[in-house]
Amino acid sequence: METIYALSTAPGRAGVAVIRVSGAGARDAISHLTGAEAPRPREAALRRFRDPETGAALDRGLVLFFEGPNSFSGEDVAEFHIHGGRAVVAAMLRCLGHMNFLRAAMPGEFTRRAFENGKMDLTAVEGLADLIDAETEAQRVQALRQMEGALGALYEGWRARLMKALAYAEAEIDFPDEEVPGDLIAKLGPDIETLSREIAAHLDDGRKGERLRDGVEVAIVGPPNAGKSSLLNRLARREAAIVSDEAGTTRDVLEVRLDLGGVPVTLADTAGLREAVGAVEQEGVRRALARATKADLRIVVAAPGEGTDFTLARDGDIRVMNKTDLGGRAGEGVIGVSALTGEGLDALEAVLREKAGAAYEAQEHPLITRARHREGLAECAASLGRAGDALRAGRDAELVAEDLRLAARALGRITGRVDVEDLLDVIFRDFCIGK
């Protein structure tokens, strides 16, 4: 396999940059740049780096060597910790590029090699990608737990139990006349039912993990001139939306990302809901209604003279009476605020933080974070259901075994144990180069 190299830290001016090399040529890369052998594994050595062709000094920094398989990628890995100036990084990369036994890495190639060398399963790979992209504390905790193997261990545990059940079923098929414990297939029923219940409970999670990974969607809805855009600006603490006394100013859905108690929130300001004037405003109202329908939470805003009866509200909505500075009065279950003065904003933020974060308290089991996990689990559950039905109906052991085999394969595809070649390009393409 070719030896690859890439800048592993973010490009741009910095105090320190790290260049990583992975593959059989990692030792040679060190000797070419430093004129000395690689240091002992996992021990940093201070070296001067020189252009192998001209001998010109490039920089002075640290070299580390990780001998495979005890490295991130499972191969020999070299790391060059250099000063992070653009010219220094460019010179080092240029010299590595001139070495005919190296080539530049593709996006995610270091992590892909870690997967192919058994250092990580696919759920851990996806956890690493989520950790890199994490914007809030709750996202970081969930991603780190997944990267460290919690989700993969859960699925592999279920798969091991399935393989044991499958072995029993196949023993009855393959050795019907041999001295094996009698009625093996009938004894599988309780195990299959228990496993089915565990997977069903895991699937019945309200999509908490996916919502935490992608962010909770909160839509601000209400009539025109209720102060929705002003409220969004207050919550965002910046002038994100245009504010005007003219009705219908907001024509499209405007989004702002917030961090509320570690939970990522996408706050959406929508067009005022009224009988629209003109095709553009009609489209804005249509989009507002669509966004309000799919939102995880809704803030329904009313104001004096702009519709004060909350007819748009539904169960679970946060009801806000805006413009308390102009005489707005908040009744029972309604939060009074003034987007102009900031009055009541702390109370609104506290309720929003509580509602957005309530679903993400520590869970006994790791959460499903991707649609492909959910699809694989649903396929596994369906196969288990068929196996259980076949057992109760007294059907042939071959039918039970086939459904157990399909269930195990569905779990195996989630972690990367079987039939995942077509998934790899999709999973790794979103990684940055150098990871």
Buried (B, 14 or more C-beta within 10 A) or exposed (E): EEBBBBBBBEBEEBEEBBBBBBBEBBBBBBEBBBEEEBBEBEEEBEBEBBBBEEEEEBBEBBBBBBBBEEBBBBBBBBBBBBBBBEEBBEBBBEBBEEBEEBBBBBBBBBBBBBBBBEBBBBBBBBBBBBBEEBEBEBBBBBBBBBBBBBBBBBBBEBBEBBBEBBEBBBBBBEEEEEEEEEEBBEEBBEBBBEBBEBBBEBBEBEBBBBBBBBBBBBBBBBBBBBBBBBBBBBBBEEEBBEBEEEBBBBBEBBBBEBBBBBBBBBBBBBBBBBEBEEEEBBBBBEBBBEBBEEBBBBBBBBBBEBBBEBEBBEEEBBBBBBBBEEEBEBEEEBBBBBBBEEEBBEBBBEBBBEBBBEBBEEEEEBBBBBEBBBEBBBBBBBBBBBBBEBBEEEBEBEBBBBBBBBBBBBBBBBBBBBEBEEBBEEBBEEBBBBB
